[in-house]
Amino acid sequence: MIGTDADILSAVRSHFHAAPPSRLAVAVSGGGDSVALLHILTQCFAQTGAEIQAVTVNHGLRPEAAAEADFVARLARDLGVEHSVLAWEGWDQQGNLQAAARDARYRLIGNWARERRIALVALGHTADDQAETVLMRLARSSGVNGLAGIPARRTMHGVTLLRPLLDVSRHQLRDYLRRQGLSWCEDPSNEDTRFDRVQARQTMDLLEPLGITARSLADVAFHMTEAREALDWYAFLTARDIARVDGGDVILDLRRFRTLPQEIARRLLLRAVMWIGRTDYPPRRAAVTEAITALRLGRGATLGGCRVLVNDGVLRICREFAQVRDAEARPGELWDGRWMLMGPVDGADLRIAPLGKRGLAQAAEWRDTGRPHAALMASPAVWQGDDLVAAPLAGMTNGWRAELQESAEAFFAALLSN
């Protein structure tokens, strides 16, 4: 039971390994949760010599945002913490504003942290945020992963995001701040009922008489996290048994895939698609279920920017050509977020682009690779104007080689990640 300031510090410190990182960052909006986290971390690691930096993202959506960033800057200065402000200017008035702002926030923070060689960023999500997330996902009929809620630790945009306050309530943090004599900013959007999270927050009061509280929903997330970890482990062992990587594609034994429990088949397929497509966000559950049904019947499918081909007793999950049709890079640059082509660069007008049908026509030996044309069409190739210079995955090397940014082992490891 968390009650005292010492309890809160202990709960936060428990999320770190025996030796805390030498450098870590805290995302601070100016709200009570993130302000408390910043202060708590400075207290937890005051004697360790760990360098703490604070970062604030100004989305430019509210007139108060600049003043809130200034407030955080003053707080950070008082605590002896370096502070940075990142500006988001990417809102195009399309889609879900909160989702777009969240994605931009993580991307900006990830880029900022990598530039400073900071591997870990702490976020101020609380037990209340966890409960609200579970409630919203219940409304969407989410499965085990969804009901596991917000992960305490997750890798995104090249950094580890850590949420050490998931066992602490919003009310407990406000009490902590008052005892420390600290103030915070109130975001008026937290009362805007147009947003699902605000509606969920207000619904919590109505559910409490039924015993459905923030604590009980957070417990559900904890139990679902344990179930998710067990399923991920089973999926990992299954992948080791029936999967391999070839030319950046994931190959699964079709007969054995057909006999898998639905949830394990879903996890294998999802992780392969996300690994190949280089995305942190899975396709919708209904689309995955439809694809699995088709594959069990021996038909191919398209899912999450990937093709799933059925041939000669195997499933080949590869990139979809339409997703990379216009992707270009220079030699030595990363192509499609995963391929690097290296070779005898001869001519400033060389470019990396997908092989496509036109390239297949010029790569006479492509059939000898054993890879299907649909997979090779989306593979990287070296072009000079309309002339194909090299297509390493299609058997036309000419001194060039294609290397994945991540090894095949990264696919298997991804099955165990959050």
C-alpha positions in Angstrom: 0.0 0.0 0.0 1.5 3.3 -1.1 0.9 6.1 1.5 4.0 8.1 2.4 6.5 10.0 0.2 9.0 7.3 1.0 6.5 4.7 -0.4 6.2 6.6 -3.6 9.9 7.0 -4.0 10.4 3.3 -3.4 7.7 2.4 -5.9 9.3 4.5 -8.6 12.8 3.3 -7.8 11.7 -0.3 -8.1 11.1 0.2 -11.8 14.8 0.7 -12.4 17.5 -1.9 -12.4 20.0 -2.2 -9.6 22.1 0.4 -11.2 20.2 3.3 -12.6 21.2 4.7 -16.0 23.8 7.4 -16.1 21.5 9.6 -18.1 17.8 9.6 -18.3 15.1 12.0 -19.5 11.6 12.9 -18.1 8.8 14.1 -20.3 7.2 17.0 -18.4 4.0 18.7 -19.6 3.5 20.9 -16.6 0.6 18.8 -15.3 0.6 17.4 -11.8 1.6 13.8 -12.8 4.7 14.8 -14.8 5.8 17.5 -12.4 5.6 15.0 -9.6 7.6 12.5 -11.6 10.4 15.0 -12.3 10.7 15.9 -8.6 10.5 12.3 -7.5 13.3 11.2 -9.9 15.6 14.0 -8.7 15.0 12.7 -5.2 15.5 9.1 -6.1 18.8 9.6 -7.8 20.2 12.6 -6.0 23.1 10.6 -4.7 23.8 8.5 -7.7 25.2 11.1 -10.1 22.6 10.2 -12.7 22.1 13.1 -15.2 18.4 13.9 -15.5 17.1 16.0 -18.4 13.5 17.3 -18.8 11.7 17.7 -22.1 8.5 19.4 -23.0 6.5 19.1 -26.2 4.6 22.2 -27.2 1.9 21.0 -29.6 0.8 24.6 -30.3 -2.8 23.7 -29.9 -3.6 25.8 -26.9 -2.7 29.4 -26.0 -1.6 28.3 -22.6 1.0 25.8 -23.9 3.9 28.4 -24.1 3.3 29.5 -20.5 3.2 25.9 -19.4 6.6 25.2 -21.1 8.0 28.3 -19.3 6.6 27.0 -16.0 8.4 23.7 -16.6 11.6 25.5 -17.5 11.6 27.4 -14.2 10.9 24.2 -12.2 13.7 22.4 -14.0 16.1 25.2 -13.3 15.2 25.2 -9.6 15.8 21.4 -9.5 19.1 21.8 -11.4 17.8 19.9 -14.4 18.5 20.8 -18.0 15.3 21.5 -19.9 14.4 21.4 -23.6 11.2 22.4 -25.5 10.2 20.7 -28.7 7.6 22.2 -31.0 5.1 20.2 -33.1 3.8 21.9 -36.2 2.4 18.9 -38.0 -1.3 19.0 -37.3 -3.2 19.0 -40.7 -6.7 19.1 -39.2 -7.2 15.5 -40.3 -8.0 12.4 -38.3 -7.9 12.0 -34.5 -6.3 15.0 -32.9 -5.3 13.3 -29.6 -3.8 10.3 -31.5 -1.9 12.5 -33.9 -0.6 14.6 -31.0 0.5 11.5 -29.0 2.3 10.0 -32.0 4.1 13.3 -32.7 5.0 13.6 -29.0 6.7 10.2 -28.9 8.4 10.7 -32.2 9.8 14.2 -31.3 10.9 12.9 -27.8 12.5 9.8 -29.4 14.5 11.9 -31.9 15.5 14.3 -29.2 16.7 11.6 -26.9 18.7 9.7 -29.5 20.5 12.9 -30.5 21.6 13.2 -26.8 22.4 9.5 -26.5 19.7 9.1 -23.8 18.3 5.6 -23.9 15.5 5.9 -21.3 12.7 8.4 -21.1 10.3 8.4 -18.1 6.7 9.2 -18.6 4.1 10.2 -15.9 1.2 7.9 -16.6 -0.5 6.8 -13.3 -2.8 4.1 -12.1 -5.7 6.3 -13.1 -4.5 6.5 -16.6 -4.1 2.7 -16.6 -7.7 2.2 -15.4 -9.1 4.7 -18.0 -7.2 2.9 -20.7 -8.6 -0.5 -19.7 -12.1 0.9 -19.5 -11.8 2.4 -23.0 -10.4 -0.9 -24.4 -13.2 -2.9 -22.8 -15.6 -0.7 -24.8 -13.8 -1.7 -27.9 -13.9 -5.4 -27.1 -10.1 -5.6 -26.9 -8.3 -8.9 -26.4 -5.5 -9.8 -24.0 -3.0 -7.2 -25.3 -5.5 -4.4 -25.2 -6.6 -5.2 -21.7 -3.0 -5.4 -20.5 -3.2 -1.6 -20.8 -0.3 0.7 -20.8 3.0 -1.2 -20.6 5.4 -0.1 -17.9 8.3 -0.4 -20.3 8.3 -0.2 -24.1 10.8 0.6 -26.8 9.6 3.1 -29.4 11.4 5.4 -31.8 14.7 4.0 -30.7 14.4 4.7 -27.0 12.9 2.9 -24.0 9.8 4.6 -22.5 9.4 3.9 -18.8 6.3 4.6 -16.8 7.2 4.2 -13.1 4.0 5.7 -11.7 1.5 3.1 -12.9 1.2 1.9 -9.3 0.5 5.4 -7.9 -2.8 7.2 -8.2 -3.3 10.7 -9.4 -4.7 11.7 -5.9 -1.5 10.4 -4.2 0.7 12.4 -6.5 -1.3 15.6 -5.8 -0.9 15.0 -2.1 2.8 14.5 -2.7 3.1 17.8 -4.5 1.3 19.7 -1.8 3.6 18.2 0.9 6.6 19.3 -1.2 5.1 22.8 -1.7 5.0 22.4 -5.5 2.5 23.7 -7.9 1.4 22.4 -11.3 -0.6 23.5 -14.4 -4.2 22.3 -15.1 -4.9 21.4 -18.7 -8.5 22.5 -19.5 -8.7 19.7 -22.2 -8.9 17.3 -19.2 -12.5 18.4 -18.8 -13.4 18.3 -22.5 -16.0 15.6 -22.8 -15.4 15.3 -26.6 -12.5 13.1 -25.8 -13.0 9.4 -25.0 -10.5 9.5 -22.1 -12.3 12.3 -20.4 -15.6 10.4 -20.7 -13.9 7.3 -19.3 -12.6 9.4 -16.4 -16.0 10.7 -15.5 -17.6 7.2 -15.9 -15.2 5.9 -13.2 -17.2 7.6 -10.5 -20.4 5.9 -11.7 -18.8 2.5 -11.6 -17.2 2.7 -8.2 -20.4 1.5 -6.3 -20.1 -1.7 -8.3 -16.5 -2.2 -7.1 -15.1 -1.2 -10.5 -12.4 1.2 -9.3 -9.2 2.5 -10.7 -7.4 0.0 -8.5 -9.4 -3.0 -9.7 -9.0 -2.0 -13.4 -5.3 -1.5 -12.9 -5.2 -5.0 -11.4 -7.0 -6.4 -14.5 -4.2 -4.8 -16.6 -1.6 -6.5 -14.4 -3.2 -9.9 -14.8 -3.6 -9.4 -18.5 0.1 -8.4 -18.7 1.0 -11.7 -17.2 -1.3 -13.6 -19.6 0.2 -11.6 -22.6 3.8 -12.5 -21.5 2.8 -16.2 -21.4 1.3 -16.0 -24.9 4.3 -14.1 -26.2 6.6 -16.8 -24.9 4.6 -19.5 -26.5 4.5 -17.6 -29.8 8.3 -17.1 -29.6 8.9 -20.9 -29.1 6.5 -21.6 -32.0 8.3 -19.2 -34.3 11.6 -20.9 -33.5 10.0 -24.1 -34.5 8.1 -23.2 -37.7 9.6 -19.8 -38.9 12.7 -18.6 -40.7 13.7 -15.3 -42.4 14.8 -15.2 -46.1 15.6 -12.0 -47.9 13.9 -10.0 -45.3 10.7 -12.0 -45.6 9.3 -14.2 -42.9 8.6 -17.8 -44.0 6.1 -20.0 -42.0 5.4 -23.7 -42.5 1.7 -23.7 -43.7 0.7 -27.0 -42.4 1.9 -26.3 -38.9 0.5 -22.7 -39.0 -2.9 -24.2 -39.8 -2.9 -26.2 -36.6 -1.9 -23.4 -34.2 -4.4 -21.9 -31.7 -6.0 -18.8 -33.2 -4.3 -16.5 -30.7 -0.8 -17.8 -31.4 -1.3 -17.7 -35.1 -2.5 -14.1 -34.7 0.6 -13.1 -32.7 3.0 -14.7 -35.2 1.3 -13.0 -38.2 1.0 -9.7 -36.5 4.6 -9.6 -35.4 5.9 -10.6 -38.8 3.8 -7.9 -40.5 4.9 -5.2 -38.0 8.6 -6.2 -38.2 8.6 -6.2 -42.0 6.5 -3.0 -42.2 8.6 -1.2 -39.5 5.6 0.0 -37.6 4.7 0.1 -33.9 1.0 -0.2 -34.6 -0.8 -3.5 -35.5 -3.5 -3.8 -38.1 -7.1 -4.0 -36.8 -8.1 -7.2 -35.2 -10.9 -7.9 -37.7 -8.5 -7.6 -40.6 -6.1 -10.0 -38.9 -8.8 -12.5 -38.3 -10.0 -12.3 -41.9 -6.4 -12.8 -43.1 -5.8 -15.9 -40.9 -9.1 -17.4 -42.2 -7.9 -17.0 -45.7 -4.5 -18.4 -45.0 -5.9 -21.5 -43.3 -7.9 -22.1 -46.5 -4.7 -21.8 -48.6 -5.5 -18.3 -50.0 -3.1 -15.3 -49.8 -3.8 -12.1 -48.0 -2.8 -8.4 -47.8 -2.3 -7.0 -44.3 -0.6 -3.9 -42.8 1.4 -3.0 -45.9 2.5 -6.6 -46.4 1.6 -9.5 -48.7 1.1 -13.0 -47.4 1.8 -15.5 -50.2 0.8 -19.1 -50.1 3.0 -21.4 -52.2 4.7 -24.9 -51.9 3.5 -25.5 -48.4 4.7 -22.3 -46.9 3.5 -18.8 -46.1 5.8 -16.0 -47.2 5.2 -12.6 -45.5 6.8 -9.9 -47.6 6.5 -6.2 -48.3 3.6 -5.0 -50.5 4.9 -3.4 -53.6 2.2 -0.6 -53.4 3.7 0.5 -50.1 7.2 1.1 -51.5 6.3 2.0 -55.1 7.6 5.6 -54.6 10.3 4.9 -51.9 13.7 6.1 -53.0 17.1 6.6 -51.3 20.7 7.2 -52.2 23.3 4.5 -52.0 24.4 4.2 -48.4 21.1 5.5 -47.1 18.4 3.4 -45.4 15.6 2.4 -47.8 12.1 1.6 -46.6 13.4 1.8 -43.0 15.2 -1.5 -43.2 17.5 -2.0 -46.2 21.0 -0.7 -46.9 22.5 -1.3 -50.3 26.3 -1.1 -50.7 28.5 -1.5 -53.7 30.7 0.1 -56.3 29.1 3.5 -56.4 29.8 4.8 -60.0 27.7 7.8 -61.0 26.0 10.5 -59.0 22.6 9.6 -60.4 22.4 6.2 -58.9 19.3 5.7 -56.7 17.7 2.9 -54.6 14.1 2.1 -55.6 11.9 -1.0 -55.7 12.6 -3.6 -58.3 9.1 -3.7 -59.7 8.0 -5.4 -62.9 10.3 -3.4 -65.0 13.3 -4.5 -62.9 12.2 -8.1 -62.9 12.3 -8.0 -66.7 15.9 -6.9 -66.6 17.0 -9.4 -63.8 17.1 -12.5 -65.9 18.2 -14.9 -63.1 15.5 -14.0 -60.6 13.8 -17.4 -60.7 17.0 -19.1 -59.6 16.7 -17.4 -56.2 13.5 -19.3 -55.4 11.8 -16.1 -54.3 8.4 -15.3 -55.8 8.0 -12.3 -58.1 5.6 -10.6 -55.8 8.2 -10.5 -53.0 11.0 -9.5 -55.3 9.0 -6.6 -56.9 9.1 -4.9 -53.5 12.8 -5.6 -52.9 15.4 -2.9 -53.1 17.3 -2.4 -56.4 20.0 0.0 -57.7 18.9 2.1 -60.7 20.6 4.5 -63.0 17.8 6.3 -64.8 15.6 3.5 -66.3 18.4 1.0 -66.3 18.7 -1.6 -63.6 22.3 -1.7 -62.1 21.8 -4.3 -59.4 19.1 -6.3 -57.7 20.9 -8.3 -55.0 17.9 -10.2 -53.7 16.9 -11.1 -57.3 20.3 -12.6 -58.1 21.7 -9.7 -60.0 24.5 -8.5 -57.7 27.1 -6.7 -60.0 29.2 -6.2 -56.8 26.3 -4.9 -54.7 24.9 -6.4 -51.6 21.7 -5.7 -49.6 21.8 -5.8 -45.8 18.9 -5.6 -43.4 19.2 -3.0 -40.7 18.1 -5.6 -38.2 19.2 -9.3 -38.2 16.8 -12.2 -38.5 17.2 -12.6 -34.8 15.4 -9.3 -34.3 12.2 -10.8 -35.7 12.3 -13.5 -33.1 13.2 -11.1 -30.3 10.3 -8.9 -31.4 7.8 -11.6 -30.4 8.8 -11.0 -26.8 8.6 -7.3 -26.9 5.7 -5.1 -25.8 
